[in-house]
C-alpha cells in the first residue's frame, strides 16, 4: 500500500476529526479502490456520529455496486451511536438479503443500537444463535446493557449466567453492568453477592445500597481510597436510611462534590433540619463547590419542611439571580405550601417571580394560586387568576373552579357563581357536590334560591348518589 494511502487510512480512522478526514479522502490523488475509499469515508462518518452522511455514502456505494460488509458495518456503527435501532435493524436485514453474510460485528453493532429496547436486543441475540453466528463477550455485554437500561435486572443477570454456560469470558464490563442493573430496583443483597472487579462495580453496589436505604452496608463498602462518586453514593445511602448525622459526618471528610452536598441536604430534609442545610450551603460556597438547580431545590424542600417561607422565597429569588432556572415542579411545591397556609400574598409574589423567569406556569401552578386566594377569601384575585389561565391558553382544572366558587361569600356574587358553573358544563368538567352546595347557599343568601334551587339540588343529588355507589363498591 502506498505511503499516501497509509496516511489516508490513519487520517480516517485515528485522524484529526471526521470532517478533515472526509476532505483528505475525497481529495487524495492516489489511485485508491472505490470500495476502500468509500469505507474510509464511512469510518470517518461513524467516528463523527454523522449518521445521515453514512447512509448517503452507503446508498451511493450500493448503487455503484462497490459496497461490502465493512461498508455496512461502518454505517451501522454510525446508527448505533445515535441509538437508531430501526434503521440499524433495516440495514442488517438488507445485508442478509444481499450476497453478503452478516458476521459477529454486524449483529453486535445492531444490538448496541437498541439502547433500552431490550426485547429487540435479546431477539437479535437469539437470531445470532439460529444463524450460527459466533457470540462473543461484546454480544452479551451489549444485550446486558440494553436490559439494565430498561430496569430488567433479572434478565441482565440471566445473560451473565448464559455467558458462563457458553464459556464466554465475562469481563469487567459484564460484571459492572450486572451490579449496576440492581441499583434502580434497590436489590442490594443481590448486588453484594455479585463479583465486583473494579471501583465502578463497588460504586454501583453502594448506589444500590442507597436505593435500599442500607447505609451500614454502604459504609462498609466504602474503601479508604474511595472516589467522589463512591462518597456521594454513601452520603445518599445515609440520608435515605434516615441517619443524617452519619451523612453530615461523611460529607465533612469526603472529597467535595455537588452530588454529595445535594444528598446531605436531602438527608436534612427528612428531619426538617433547615439550619444544618443552610450551614452546608455556606460551607460549600466557601469551598467553591458549584451549586446547581438540584442543590437549591433540595434546600427549598428543607426550608418548606421547617416552615421557613420567607427564606424559601429568598432562595427562589437567588436561584433566578444565579441564572439557575427552577423547574415548574419546584415552583408548584412551594405554591402548594402557600396554598395550605392560605398565604395568598406569598403565592402571588411567587407567581410574579415565575413570570420573570423562563419557566412557564402550568395548570397546577394556577390552580394552587387560585386555591390560596380562595382560602384567603380573596375572590377577586381568584377570578383574576382564572382569567389569566384562559388568556395563557391553559386548561382550567376543576380544582381551580371549585376553589374560586367556594371562596365567594358575598350574596351579590350569585350570578358570577352560576356563570362559573355554566363554564364547567361547557368545558365538560363534572360539577362536584362542593360546587353545587356552595352555589345553592349563595343563591339562597341572594334571595334567588327558589329560581335555581331545583337544578342545583338535582346536580347535588346526582353527585351524592355517585359517591354512595363508589363507597358501596369499596
C-alpha positions in Angstrom: 0.0 0.0 0.0 1.5 3.4 -1.0 2.6 5.8 1.7 -0.1 8.3 0.8 -2.7 5.6 1.2 -1.4 4.7 4.7 -1.5 8.3 5.7 -5.1 8.5 4.3 -6.1 5.4 6.4 -4.6 6.9 9.6 -6.4 10.2 8.9 -9.7 8.5 8.6 -9.6 6.1 11.5 -7.5 8.0 14.0 -7.3 11.4 12.4 -7.8 14.9 13.4 -11.6 14.8 13.1 -14.0 13.2 10.8 -14.6 16.4 8.6 -10.8 16.7 8.0 -10.6 13.0 7.2 -13.5 13.2 4.7 -11.8 16.1 2.9 -8.5 14.3 2.7 -10.2 11.1 1.4 -12.0 12.7 -1.5 -9.1 15.0 -2.5 -6.5 12.3 -2.3 -4.7 12.0 -5.7 -3.5 8.4 -5.1 -5.5 5.8 -7.1 -7.4 4.1 -4.4 -10.0 1.3 -4.9 -13.6 2.8 -4.8 -14.7 0.5 -2.1 -11.7 1.3 0.1 -12.2 5.0 -0.4 -15.8 4.7 0.5 -15.2 2.6 3.5 -12.6 5.0 4.8 -15.2 7.8 4.4 -17.8 5.8 6.2 -15.3 5.1 9.1 -14.8 8.8 9.4 -18.6 9.5 9.5 -19.0 6.8 12.1 -16.4 8.3 14.3 -18.1 11.7 14.0 -21.6 10.0 14.6 -22.6 11.6 11.3 -25.3 9.0 10.5 -27.0 10.9 7.7 -23.8 11.2 5.8 -23.1 7.5 6.5 -26.5 6.5 4.9 -25.9 8.8 1.9 -22.5 7.2 1.3 -23.9 3.7 1.7 -26.6 4.3 -0.9 -24.1 5.8 -3.3 -21.8 2.9 -2.9 -24.6 0.4 -3.2 -25.9 2.0 -6.4 -22.4 1.6 -7.9 -22.1 -2.0 -6.6 -18.9 -1.2 -4.7 -20.1 -1.9 -1.1 -19.1 -4.8 1.1 -19.6 -6.0 4.7 -17.2 -3.4 6.1 -19.3 -0.7 4.4 -22.5 -1.9 6.0 -20.9 -2.4 9.5 -19.4 1.1 9.4 -22.8 2.6 8.5 -24.4 0.6 11.3 -21.8 1.9 13.7 -22.9 5.5 13.0 -26.6 4.5 13.5 -25.7 2.7 16.8 -24.0 5.8 18.1 -27.4 7.6 17.9 -29.4 4.6 19.1 -31.3 4.5 15.7 -32.2 0.8 16.1 -34.9 0.7 13.5 -32.6 2.0 10.8 -29.8 -0.3 12.1 -32.1 -3.3 12.0 -33.3 -2.5 8.5 -29.6 -2.3 7.4 -28.9 -5.7 8.9 -31.9 -7.2 7.1 -30.6 -5.6 3.9 -27.3 -7.2 4.3 -28.9 -10.6 4.8 -31.0 -10.2 1.7 -27.9 -9.4 -0.4 -25.0 -11.7 -1.2 -23.2 -10.5 2.0 -23.0 -12.7 5.1 -23.6 -10.8 8.4 -20.9 -11.6 10.9 -20.5 -11.1 14.6 -19.6 -7.4 14.2 -22.8 -6.9 12.2 -25.0 -8.3 14.9 -23.1 -6.7 17.8 -23.4 -3.3 16.2 -27.1 -3.7 15.7 -27.6 -4.9 19.3 -25.7 -1.8 20.5 -28.2 0.4 18.7 -31.2 -0.8 20.7 -30.5 1.2 23.9 -33.2 0.4 26.4 -35.3 -1.6 23.8 -34.1 -4.9 25.4 -36.6 -7.3 23.7 -35.1 -6.4 20.4 -31.6 -6.9 21.7 -32.5 -10.3 23.0 -34.2 -11.2 19.8 -31.0 -10.4 17.8 -29.0 -12.5 20.3 -31.3 -15.4 19.6 -31.1 -14.7 15.8 -27.3 -15.0 16.1 -27.6 -18.4 17.6 -30.0 -19.6 14.9 -27.8 -18.2 12.1 -24.8 -20.0 13.6 -23.0 -16.6 14.1 -20.5 -16.8 16.9 -21.4 -14.9 20.1 -18.7 -13.1 21.9 -18.3 -11.1 25.1 -19.4 -7.9 23.3 -22.6 -9.6 22.1 -23.5 -10.4 25.7 -22.4 -7.1 27.2 -24.4 -5.1 24.7 -27.5 -7.2 25.4 -26.9 -6.8 29.2 -26.6 -3.1 28.8 -29.9 -2.9 27.0 -31.7 -4.9 29.7 -30.1 -2.9 32.5 -31.1 0.4 30.9 -34.7 -0.8 31.0 -34.6 -2.0 34.6 -34.8 -5.7 33.6 -32.2 -6.8 36.3 -33.2 -10.4 36.3 -32.8 -10.7 32.6 -29.4 -8.9 32.9 -28.2 -11.5 35.4 -29.6 -14.3 33.3 -27.4 -13.1 30.4 -24.4 -13.1 32.7 -25.1 -16.7 33.6 -25.7 -17.6 30.0 -22.2 -16.2 29.1 -20.7 -18.5 31.7 -22.6 -21.6 30.3 -21.5 -20.7 26.8 -17.9 -20.5 28.0 -17.6 -16.8 27.2 -15.3 -14.9 29.5 -17.3 -12.3 31.5 -15.1 -9.2 31.6 -15.2 -6.1 33.9 -17.9 -4.5 31.7 -20.1 -7.6 32.1 -19.8 -7.6 35.9 -20.1 -3.8 36.2 -23.3 -3.8 34.2 -24.7 -6.7 36.3 -24.1 -4.9 39.6 -25.4 -1.6 38.1 -28.6 -3.3 36.9 -29.6 -3.9 40.6 -29.4 -0.2 41.5 -32.7 1.1 40.3 -34.6 -1.7 42.0 -32.6 -1.5 45.3 -31.6 -5.1 45.1 -28.7 -4.6 47.4 -28.5 -8.2 48.6 -28.1 -9.4 45.0 -25.5 -6.7 44.2 -23.4 -7.6 47.2 -23.3 -11.2 46.1 -22.0 -10.4 42.6 -18.3 -10.1 41.7 -17.0 -6.6 41.9 -13.8 -6.4 40.0 -13.4 -2.6 39.8 -14.3 0.6 41.7 -17.1 1.1 39.1 -18.8 -2.0 40.4 -18.2 -1.0 44.0 -19.7 2.4 43.3 -22.7 0.7 41.7 -23.1 -1.5 44.8 -23.0 1.5 47.1 -25.6 3.2 45.0 -27.8 0.1 45.2 -27.5 0.1 49.0 -28.6 3.7 48.9 -31.7 2.8 46.9 -32.5 0.3 49.6 -31.7 2.6 52.5 -28.9 0.3 53.7 -26.5 2.9 54.9 -24.5 0.5 57.2 -23.7 -1.8 54.2 -22.8 1.2 52.1 -20.3 2.5 54.6 -18.7 -1.0 54.8 -18.2 -0.9 51.0 -16.5 2.5 51.2 -12.8 1.9 51.0 -10.0 4.1 52.2 -9.4 5.4 48.7 -13.0 5.9 47.6 -13.6 8.4 44.9 -16.0 11.2 44.7 -18.8 9.1 43.2 -18.5 6.5 45.9 -18.6 9.1 48.7 -21.6 10.8 47.2 -23.4 7.5 46.9 -22.6 6.6 50.6 -23.8 10.1 51.7 -27.0 9.4 49.8 -27.3 6.0 51.5 -27.0 7.6 54.9 -29.6 10.2 54.0 -32.1 7.6 52.7 -31.6 5.4 55.7 -32.6 8.3 57.9 -29.1 8.7 59.5 -28.5 12.4 58.9 -25.6 12.6 61.4 -23.7 9.9 59.5 -24.4 11.7 56.2 -23.1 15.0 57.5 -20.1 13.4 59.1 -19.2 11.6 55.9 -19.6 14.7 53.9 -17.2 16.6 56.1 -14.4 14.1 55.4 -15.2 13.3 51.8 -13.9 15.0 48.6 -16.1 18.0 47.9 -18.7 17.4 45.3 -22.1 18.9 44.5 -23.7 15.4 44.3 -22.6 14.6 47.9 -23.8 18.1 49.0 -27.2 17.5 47.4 -27.5 14.1 49.1 -26.6 15.6 52.5 -29.2 18.4 52.1 -31.8 15.8 51.2 -30.9 14.0 54.4 -31.6 17.1 56.4 -35.0 17.4 54.7 -36.4 14.3 56.3 -36.0 15.9 59.7 -36.6 19.5 58.8 -33.1 20.5 59.8 -33.0 23.7 57.8 -30.3 25.3 60.0 -27.9 22.4 59.2 -28.8 22.7 55.5 -28.0 26.4 55.4 -24.7 25.7 57.1 -23.9 23.1 54.5 -24.7 25.6 51.7 -22.5 28.2 53.3 -19.6 25.8 53.7 -20.0 24.7 50.1 -19.8 28.2 48.8 -16.6 28.8 50.9 -15.0 25.8 49.2 -16.1 26.9 45.7 -18.5 24.0 45.1 -20.6 25.0 42.1 -24.2 24.9 43.1 -26.9 23.5 40.8 -30.7 23.7 40.4 -30.9 20.4 42.4 -28.9 21.9 45.3 -31.2 24.9 45.7 -34.4 22.9 45.0 -33.3 20.5 47.8 -32.7 23.4 50.1 -36.1 24.8 49.3 -37.7 21.5 50.3 -35.8 21.6 53.7 -37.0 25.2 54.3 -40.6 24.3 53.5 -40.4 21.3 55.9 -39.2 23.8 58.5 -41.9 26.3 57.6 -39.3 28.9 56.7 -41.4 30.6 54.0 -39.5 33.9 53.8 -36.2 32.1 53.4 -37.8 29.9 50.7 -38.8 32.9 48.7 -35.4 34.5 49.2 -33.6 31.4 47.9 -36.0 31.1 45.0 -35.0 34.6 44.0 -31.4 33.7 44.4 -31.8 30.8 42.0 -33.0 33.2 39.4 -30.2 35.7 40.1 -27.6 32.9 39.6 -29.1 32.1 36.2 -30.4 28.8 37.6 -33.8 28.0 36.3 -36.1 26.4 38.9 -38.3 23.8 37.4 -42.1 24.1 37.4 -42.2 21.3 40.0 -40.1 23.4 42.3 -42.4 26.4 41.9 -45.5 24.2 42.4 -44.1 22.6 45.5 -43.6 25.9 47.2 -47.0 27.2 45.9 -48.6 24.1 47.4 -47.2 25.0 50.8 -48.5 28.6 50.5 -51.9 27.2 49.5 -52.0 25.1 52.6 -51.3 28.1 54.7 -53.8 30.4 52.9 -50.8 32.6 52.2 -52.3 34.2 49.1 -49.9 37.2 49.1 -46.8 34.9 49.1 -48.4 32.8 46.4 -48.9 35.8 44.2 -45.4 37.0 44.8 -44.0 33.7 43.7 -46.2 33.7 40.6 -44.8 37.2 39.8 -41.3 35.9 40.3 -42.1 33.0 38.0 -43.3 35.4 35.3 -39.8 36.9 35.2 -38.1 33.5 34.6 -38.1 31.2 31.6 -40.3 28.7 33.5 -43.9 28.7 32.3 -46.8 28.2 34.8 -48.8 25.0 34.4 -52.4 24.2 35.2 -51.2 23.0 38.7 -49.4 26.3 39.2 -52.5 28.5 38.6 -54.8 26.0 40.5 -52.6 26.4 43.6 -52.6 30.2 43.3 -56.4 30.2 42.9 -56.8 27.9 45.8 -54.5 30.1 48.0 -56.5 33.2 47.1 -59.8 31.4 47.7 -58.7 30.2 51.2 -57.7 33.7 52.0 -61.2 34.8 50.9 -59.7 36.9 48.1 -62.4 36.0 45.5 -61.5 38.9 43.1 -57.9 37.6 42.9 -59.1 34.0 42.4 -61.3 35.2 39.5 -58.4 37.2 38.1 -56.2 34.1 38.1 -58.9 32.1 36.3 -58.9 34.8 33.6 -55.1 34.6 33.4 -55.4 30.9 32.7 -57.8 31.5 29.9 -55.5 34.2 28.3 -52.5 31.9 28.6 -54.4 29.1 26.9 -54.0 26.8 29.9 -56.9 24.4 30.5 -58.6 25.4 33.7 -59.0 22.5 36.2 -62.0 21.5 38.2 -60.0 22.2 41.4 -59.4 25.8 40.3 -63.1 26.4 39.5 -64.2 24.8 42.8 -61.7 26.8 44.8 -63.0 30.0 43.3 -66.7 29.2 43.8 -66.2 28.2 47.4 -64.4 31.5 48.1 -67.4 33.6 47.3 -69.0 35.0 50.4 -70.9 38.0 49.0 -74.6 37.1 48.2 -74.4 39.6 45.3 -72.0 37.1 43.6 -74.6 34.5 42.8 -74.6 35.5 39.2 -70.8 35.0 38.9 -71.2 31.6 40.6 -73.8 30.4 38.2 -71.7 31.7 35.3 -68.7 29.6 36.5 -71.0 26.6 36.8 -72.1 27.2 33.2 -68.4 27.3 32.1 -67.8 24.0 33.9 -70.5 22.4 31.8 -69.2 24.0 28.5 -65.8 22.6 29.2 -67.1 19.1 30.0 -65.9 19.3 33.6 -68.1 17.4 36.1 -69.8 19.6 38.6 -68.9 18.5 42.2 -71.1 18.4 45.3 -68.9 21.2 46.7 -69.6 23.5 43.8 -73.4 22.8 43.8 -73.6 23.2 47.6 -71.7 26.5 47.6 -73.7 27.8 44.7 -77.0 26.9 46.3 -76.0 28.5 49.6 -75.1 31.7 47.8 -78.3 31.8 45.8 -80.3 31.4 48.9 -78.4 34.3 50.6 -79.0 36.4 47.4 -82.8 35.8 47.6 -82.9 33.8 44.3 -82.7 30.3 45.8 -86.2 29.4 44.6 -85.3 30.1 41.0 -82.1 28.0 40.8 -82.6 25.5 43.6 -84.2 22.7 41.6 -81.3 22.5 39.1 -78.6 22.8 41.8 -80.3 20.3 44.0 -80.6 17.9 41.1 -76.8 18.2 40.5 -76.1 17.9 44.2 -78.3 14.7 44.5 -76.5 13.1 41.5 -73.1 13.8 42.9 -74.0 12.4 46.4 -75.6 9.3 44.7 -72.4 8.8 42.8 -70.3 9.0 45.9 -72.5 6.5 47.7 -72.2 4.0 44.8 -68.4 4.3 45.0 -68.5 3.8 48.7 -70.6 0.6 48.3 -68.2 -0.7 45.7 -65.2 -0.3 48.0 
